[in-house]
Amino acid sequence: MFGMRTRHLLAAITVAAPLLATAALSAPAQAATTTWTVVNPNSDGTFSAVSGPLVVKNKSGATIFTCPSLISSGSLPAGTRTTSGLGAIKSTNPFTCTSPDGTAWQGGFTAAAGASNFTGKSYNAATGTTSISNGDLFNSINLIFRTTVGNSCAFWTHHTSMTYANATSTLAASTAVVKVATSEGGTPTCQGLLTQGETIGFATEYKVTPAIKITARVS
């Protein structure tokens, strides 16, 4: 009787062992956590930023217009967090741009859409550079542009790709996604110039004041 029980027990262990091994192999690994740290000398978390020229090109590489400068302000609160929301641009002064044929464009911030959020994407510790997407959230629009001639083209920018360098306190933009406005009849504006949802060249570089430091670690 004892021998029979032993054989049954050994058989059960033999069957269970592969099942336990399979369960161990299929156990999900814990996701890595990115902890962001922002150091801002301003106790209220505010910053100001002044850019050099902004050059906007469509996906074909043709220059749509050039703007002499952007003056923006926002918030990058000091502290440590595990969310990727770092802060936001809260205002940009109105400005005027010029196309290669001399057509004037008006640019500015869309206050009705609310703050334009910074989302941290990655951090390079070797260079002290953070990759950021600006304007990812619903209604988080960066800027609005329109021609001054018959409103033949108007568009908003969002999902602007940016990098922030700690060493120089510079915030550089490279590309953005466009939302093209429509006319009263529902026809998209910007015909022959821009298409809905295309990624455009959006190149400028802000100098940020005060000197803010952004770092991240993955654990």
N, C-alpha and C positions, 0 to 999 in steps of 0.2 A: 504493500500500500504506500509506504514511504517513497519507494522508488518511482512509483507512478506519479505521485505528487511532484517529485523532483523533476521528472521529465516534462510535466506540464508547465512548471515554473520556468525551466530553461527555455522551453518553446516560446513562452510569453515574452521573456527577456529578449530572445532572438528576434521576435517580430517587432517589439517596441523599440529596439535600438535604432534601426534605420529610420523609424518615424520621428524619433527625437532628433536624429541628425538632420533630417529634412527640415524639421521645424526650426532648428538652430540656423540653418543656412538661409531660410526664407524670412527670418526676423528682420524687420526694416531697420536700417541704420538711422540714428538720430540726425536730423538736419542741422547743419552748421548755423550758428548764430553770429551775425555781424553786429558789433557794438560800435556805434558812432560817438565821437567826442568832438564837440565844438568849443573852442576857446575864443570868446569875444570880449575885448576890453570894455565895451559899452555894457553897463549893467542892465540896460533895458533891451539888449539884444539887437539894436538897430544897426544898420550900415548904410552908407551911401556909395554910389558907384558911377564913375564917369568913363565913357568908352571913347575910343578913337573912331575913325570912320567905319560905318556899317555898309558892307557890300552885299546886296541881295541878288542871287542868280537863280534862274529856273533850272529844272532838271537837265536841260540841254546845255547848260553852261552859259547861256546868254545873260548879260547883266540887265536886270530890270530897273534898278535904280541904286544910287549911292547916297547915304545920309552922312552928314559931317560928324555927328556925335549923338550919343544917347546919355541922358542923365537920369539915373534911377535910384530908388531907395527901397529898403525892405527890412527884413528881420531874419537874423541867424542867431537864435538864442543860445547862450552858453549852456553846456551840460552834456551828460552822457545818456544815450538812449539806444534801444535795440530796434527801433523803427527807422525806416529809411527817409522819413520826412525831416529834412534839415532846417527848412525855413521857407522864405518866399520873397519875391519881388512884389512890393505893394503899390508902387507908383512909378511912372516914367513920364517926364515932362513932354509935352507936345513938341514935335520937330518936323522939319521939312526936308524932303529928299528930292533928288533930280535924276531923271532917266537919261540915257545917252543922247536922246533927241531933244532934250531940254524940257520935257514935260515935268511939271511939279507934282509931287506926291505929298500927302499929309500922313504923318504917322503919330501914334500915341498909344496910351495904355487904356484898356477897356475896364473902367472902374466897375461897371455893372456886373462884370464876370467874377469879381472878387480877386483875391491875391493869386499870384502865379507861383505855384509851389515848386520848391527844389526837392528832387528825389535823388538820394545818394545811390549810385549804381555800383561803384567799386573804388578801392583806394590802393594806390601804388606807394608803398612805404619807401621804396628806393628813391623815388622822385618827389615824394610829398605831394602827390597830385590826386585829386578826387574827380571821378567821372560823375557828372550830374545830368539828369534830364529835368528840364524846366517846363512845367505846364502839362503834367501827365493826367491830373485828376479831372473829373467832369466839370466843365465850365472854367477850367484853369487855363485861360488864354493868356498868351504873352502880349502881343501887340496887334493893332489893327492898322492897315494901310489902305489908302484909296487915292485914286487919281483926282486931280482938281478939274479935269476936263470931262464934263458930262457923267462923272461917276462910272466910267466905262469898265473900271476894274476896282474891286475892293476885296480884301482878304484878311484873315486872321492867321496868326502863327501859334503853334502849340508843339509839344514834344520837342523843344529845342535842346540839342545836344551841346553840353558845355563841359568845361574842365576848370577846376580851381587849383591854383598852384600856391602852396603855403609860402614858398620862398620869396615870391614877388607880389603876393596878394592880388593876383590877376584872375579874372573870371573870363574865359574865352569861349565864344560861341562858334559853332561850325556849321550846323544844319538845323532846319526846322521843318515841320509839316504844316501844310496850308489848308485852311478851310475857306473855300471861295464863296463869296456872297452871291445871291441871286437877285435878278431884277424883279420888279413888281409882277411881271408875267411868269416868273418862275424859271427864267432862263439864266444859267450861270453867267456871271460876268467874267472878265479876263480871258475872253475867247482868243485862242492863238498865243496866249502868253503863259497861262497857268492852267493846270487841270486839278480837279478836286482830289485832295488827299496826297498830292505829290510832295516829295521831299526836296526842298530847295537849299541852295547854298546860303548861309546866313552868317557871314563872317565878321566878327568884331571882337574886341578885347577890352574889358572893363578894368579899371583900377579901383580896387575896393578899399574903403576907409571905414573903420580902423583896420589894422592888419589882423585878420581873423585866421585862426588855424583850425583845419579840419583833419581828423585822423580816424582810422577805423582798425579794429582787430577782429579776426574771425576765430571763434572757439566752438 
